């Protein structure tokens, strides 16, 4: 099945839903749309060097690029933006990714990262002073520093709840990083397929669709 993007449901500042349905590659690039099979593993470090830029898809306003790929073991997700408003939305409220191994629009399995922050007046610099300027890079950097946990719901073999972003006991890997030299915010997530589908890719029907929904609040 050819990957497809769904139109944004609403404009800023309301939630934007981006969806896609595709077939996971079982063993060969030939059974998946070109660009979806990840030939080399991705490291979740907030550095986009593992991805071909620009990313394959974009939202309706062209302020958010994203891609979803897979190999035999994992799903890889990357989203990035240079738009100030989009960056602040990503950092303040986070991105929710929904997975449905049946290829429908179920939201029973979800990853939310970063977690929603307190209102900006409660964001303070390292010296305790409030950071209130939305254009101040210090605000973005502080929000990145506070993006240290994620929420997981409905995954097979993973308890529902909150996890530290650097929790090595969790099979999920997440990262978000702001580049100072080009003001690029990069979000990455790695999710084992078996924790979504409850089975390994070798047992997966290569003709069966798999859907992923990405919601930017």
Residue pairs with C-beta under 8 A, 6 or more apart in sequence:
1 21
1 22
1 23
1 33
1 209
2 22
2 33
3 20
3 21
3 22
3 33
3 36
4 20
4 21
5 18
5 19
5 20
5 57
6 17
6 18
6 19
6 20
7 60
8 16
8 17
8 18
8 59
8 60
8 61
9 15
9 16
9 17
10 16
11 60
11 61
12 61
12 85
12 89
13 89
15 215
15 216
15 217
16 59
16 60
16 64
16 215
16 216
17 213
17 214
17 215
18 57
18 59
18 64
18 66
18 213
18 214
18 215
18 216
19 105
19 211
19 212
19 213
19 214
20 57
20 68
20 211
20 212
21 103
21 209
21 210
21 211
22 32
22 33
22 36
22 68
22 209
22 210
22 211
23 31
23 32
23 33
23 206
23 207
23 208
23 209
23 210
24 32
24 70
24 193
24 201
24 204
24 206
24 210
25 31
25 32
25 36
25 37
25 70
25 71
25 72
25 201
25 206
26 72
26 201
26 202
26 204
26 206
27 72
27 202
29 37
29 39
31 206
32 70
32 206
35 52
35 56
35 67
35 69
36 68
36 69
36 70
37 69
37 70
37 71
38 69
38 70
38 71
38 74
38 76
39 71
40 50
41 50
41 71
41 74
42 50
42 51
42 69
42 74
42 76
42 78
42 188
42 190
43 50
44 173
44 174
44 175
44 188
44 189
44 190
45 175
45 177
45 188
46 175
46 176
46 177
46 186
46 187
46 188
47 177
47 186
48 78
48 80
48 184
48 186
51 67
51 78
53 65
54 65
55 65
55 66
55 67
55 78
55 79
55 80
56 66
56 67
57 65
57 66
57 67
58 64
58 65
58 66
59 66
59 216
63 81
63 83
63 85
63 86
64 79
64 80
64 81
64 83
64 86
64 216
65 79
65 80
65 81
66 77
66 78
66 79
66 80
66 214
67 77
67 78
68 75
68 76
68 77
68 212
69 75
69 76
70 76
70 193
70 201
72 201
72 202
73 192
73 193
73 194
73 201
74 190
74 191
74 192
74 193
75 99
75 190
75 191
75 192
75 193
75 196
75 212
76 188
76 189
76 190
77 97
77 187
77 188
77 189
77 190
77 191
77 212
77 214
78 186
78 187
78 188
79 90
79 95
79 186
79 187
79 214
80 184
80 185
80 186
80 187
81 87
81 90
81 184
81 185
82 182
82 183
82 184
82 185
84 134
84 135
84 183
86 216
87 140
87 178
87 183
87 185
88 134
88 139
88 140
88 143
89 216
89 217
90 114
90 176
90 185
90 187
90 216
91 114
91 117
91 140
91 143
91 144
91 147
91 176
91 185
92 116
92 117
92 120
92 143
93 116
93 117
93 216
93 217
94 112
94 113
94 114
94 115
94 116
94 147
94 217
95 112
95 113
95 114
95 187
95 214
95 215
95 216
95 217
96 110
96 111
96 112
96 214
96 215
96 217
97 110
97 111
97 112
97 189
97 212
97 213
97 214
97 215
98 105
98 106
98 107
98 109
98 110
98 212
98 213
98 214
98 215
99 109
99 110
99 111
99 191
99 196
99 210
99 211
99 212
100 106
100 107
100 108
100 109
100 210
100 211
100 212
100 213
101 109
101 196
101 197
101 198
101 210
102 209
102 211
103 208
103 209
103 210
103 211
104 211
105 211
105 213
107 213
108 153
108 154
109 153
109 154
109 155
109 196
110 151
110 152
110 153
110 154
111 150
111 151
111 152
111 172
111 174
111 189
111 191
112 150
112 151
112 152
112 153
113 147
113 149
113 150
113 151
113 165
113 174
113 176
113 187
113 189
114 143
114 146
114 147
114 148
114 149
114 150
114 165
114 176
115 147
115 149
115 150
115 151
115 162
116 217
117 123
117 143
117 146
120 131
120 132
120 134
120 139
121 130
121 132
122 130
123 130
123 131
123 139
123 142
123 143
123 146
124 130
124 131
124 142
125 131
125 138
125 142
131 138
131 139
131 142
132 139
133 139
137 180
137 183
140 178
140 185
141 178
144 176
144 177
144 178
144 185
147 165
147 176
148 164
148 165
148 166
149 162
149 163
149 164
149 165
150 162
150 163
150 165
150 172
150 174
151 161
151 162
151 163
152 158
152 159
152 160
152 161
152 163
152 170
152 172
153 160
154 160
155 172
155 191
155 195
155 196
156 194
156 195
156 196
156 197
156 198
157 171
157 194
157 195
158 170
158 171
158 172
158 195
163 170
163 172
165 174
165 175
171 191
171 192
171 195
172 189
172 190
172 191
172 192
172 195
173 188
173 189
173 190
174 187
174 188
174 189
174 190
175 186
175 187
175 188
175 189
176 185
176 186
176 187
176 188
177 185
177 186
178 184
178 185
178 186
179 185
179 186
193 200
193 201
193 204
194 200
197 204
197 210
